[in-house]
Amino acid sequence: MPKLIPVADALSKPFWDAVNQKRLVLQHCTACDRLQYPPQQACQVCSSAAGLTWKEVEGRGHIATYIVIEDGRLNRRMPDQPYNVEVTFEEVAPGQLIHEWQVVA
């Protein structure tokens, strides 16, 4: 099974364009001043769609916890084993968890 390569859609394209330039950008809601990832059509906190912009961040933070997946059951991830999953708190968003918490079949 080949490894999955992320494919940018209209919503995530600014994120992947920045990654290709070795920069980290996150969606920023100007209505409630929160950062979010993964990109969504509306803010996860206040549901505003009009106030979403992209903000460059340093990407510095601390790892709260991590796990090494050596025998996972997700078929699409088996070729990548072992792989790491971590929970990171970014310095630019104190007390705010920025996460990728979606499993897509």
Phi, psi and omega per residue, in radians:
M1 nan 2.203 -3.120
P2 -1.237 2.674 3.093
K3 -1.197 2.533 3.117
L4 -1.365 2.323 3.060
I5 -1.988 2.209 -3.125
P6 -1.030 2.408 3.086
V7 -1.972 2.120 -3.123
A8 -1.241 2.377 2.966
D9 -1.903 -3.092 -3.089
A10 -1.026 -0.614 -3.105
L11 -1.297 -0.706 -3.053
S12 -1.653 -0.093 -3.082
K13 -0.963 -0.782 3.112
P14 -1.039 -0.629 3.106
F15 -1.113 -0.873 -3.094
W16 -1.221 -0.582 3.052
D17 -1.066 -0.739 3.119
A18 -1.166 -0.726 3.101
V19 -0.996 -0.761 3.136
N20 -1.130 -0.322 3.070
Q21 -1.739 0.199 -3.139
K22 1.064 0.684 3.067
R23 -2.156 2.735 3.081
L24 -2.029 2.128 3.059
V25 -2.172 2.534 3.083
L26 -2.228 2.702 3.046
Q27 -1.188 2.426 3.129
H28 -2.176 2.245 3.084
C29 -1.641 2.032 3.133
T30 -1.309 -0.343 -3.139
A31 -1.241 -0.710 -3.099
C32 -2.132 0.085 3.077
D33 1.015 0.782 3.100
R34 -2.059 2.625 3.032
L35 -1.718 2.662 3.090
Q36 -2.589 2.613 2.995
Y37 -2.710 2.383 0.124
P38 -1.304 2.823 3.133
P39 -1.043 2.452 3.119
Q40 -2.402 2.896 -3.132
Q41 -1.217 -0.470 -3.120
A42 -2.424 2.824 3.128
C43 -1.113 2.369 3.127
Q44 -1.221 -0.349 -3.074
V45 -1.674 -0.933 -3.033
C46 -1.927 -0.031 3.115
S47 1.203 0.200 3.097
S48 -1.257 2.344 3.076
A49 -1.838 -0.505 -3.063
A50 -1.250 -0.479 -3.032
G51 -1.643 0.205 -3.109
L52 -1.467 2.205 3.075
T53 -2.311 3.115 3.069
W54 -1.888 2.365 -3.103
K55 -2.224 2.255 3.086
E56 -1.343 2.343 3.133
V57 -2.207 2.815 -3.094
E58 -1.284 -0.472 -3.111
G59 1.411 0.367 3.104
R60 -1.738 2.500 3.139
G61 -3.086 -2.831 3.071
H62 -2.327 2.575 -3.139
I63 -1.465 2.077 3.137
A64 -1.386 -0.694 3.115
T65 -2.839 2.822 3.094
Y66 -2.676 2.886 3.077
I67 -2.554 2.552 3.040
V68 -1.788 2.058 3.129
I69 -1.523 1.965 -3.134
E70 -1.908 -0.365 -3.096
D71 -2.493 0.959 -3.128
G72 -1.291 2.849 -3.092
R73 -1.860 0.015 3.089
L74 -1.373 1.946 -3.082
N75 -0.939 -0.695 -3.081
R76 -1.212 -0.300 3.138
R77 -1.765 -0.143 -3.092
M78 -0.992 -0.681 3.126
P79 -1.139 -0.358 -3.099
D80 -1.550 -0.103 -3.050
Q81 -1.234 2.484 -0.085
P82 -1.351 2.639 3.067
Y83 -2.450 2.803 -3.070
N84 -1.791 2.507 2.967
V85 -2.192 2.300 -3.118
E86 -2.377 2.737 3.000
V87 -1.923 2.077 -3.069
T88 -2.112 2.355 3.012
F89 -1.775 2.093 -3.105
E90 -1.425 2.485 3.107
E91 -1.103 -0.519 -3.094
V92 -1.311 -0.218 -3.113
A93 -2.333 1.213 -3.080
P94 -1.000 2.311 3.119
G95 1.314 0.067 -3.085
Q96 -2.001 2.244 3.137
L97 -1.597 2.087 3.069
I98 -1.748 2.125 -3.004
H99 -2.503 2.783 2.941
E100 -1.977 1.843 -2.994
W101 -2.274 0.791 -3.115
Q102 -2.231 2.319 3.029
V103 -1.946 2.087 -3.115
V104 -1.896 2.194 -3.115
A105 -1.240 nan nan
